[in-house]
Amino acid sequence: MSKWDKLLAKILSLSNDLRFDELSKVLESYGYVMKAPKLGSSHCTFRKDGKNPITIPKNKPIKKV
């Protein structure tokens, strides 16, 4: 199993130790563009034409919702 496959499996299993940079890497590979947070915000928004925006907190690790 490649590193990429392991990362996707980790995300799909909603692992408790998922980091922001790992999720960001996957979203950007699927064509999403990250919009930097405004001053004082800890949330980043990923956008892609024709799709709903995805907002993710930059907490370490990312909490499951």
N, C-alpha and C positions, 0 to 999 in steps of 0.2 A: 504494500500500500504506500503510495507516494505521500509526501508532506502535504500536498494540496488536498488529497483525498482525506487525510487525517484531520485537516483543518475543517473541511466541509462536514465531516462526521461529528466533530466537536460542536460546531454551530448547530447542526440539526438535532443533536441530543440535548441542547440547551444546557451545556456544561456550566457549572458554577464558577469556573475559573477562566471564562472567556474574556479576553482583553479587547479594548477598543481598537487597537491597531490591527488585530487579526480580522475583526469584522469589517473594518474600513477597507482592508486589502481586498476582501472578497467582493464587497459592494462595488468598489471601483473597477474590479475586473469584469463585472457585469454591466458596466457603462454608467454607473451612478457617479455624480460629481458632488464632492463635499463642499458645502457652504460653511465657511468659518463662522464660529459663534460671534455674536455681538459682544461688546464690552460687558464683562460681568456675567456672561452666560456660560454654563458648562455643558450645553447641548449643541451638537452638530447636526445639520440637516443634509441628507443626501437626496439629490434630485436627478430624475431621468425623464426625458420627454415621454409623455403618454402614460406615466406611472405616478402613483401617489408618492409624496415625499415621505422619507423615513427619518425620524428624529431620534438620535441616540445620545444618551448622557455619556460624558467622558469619564465616568467613574471607573475605578479599578478594583475588582473586576466588574463587568457589567452585570447588573442584577436582572434576574428573570422577571418577566411581567406576565 
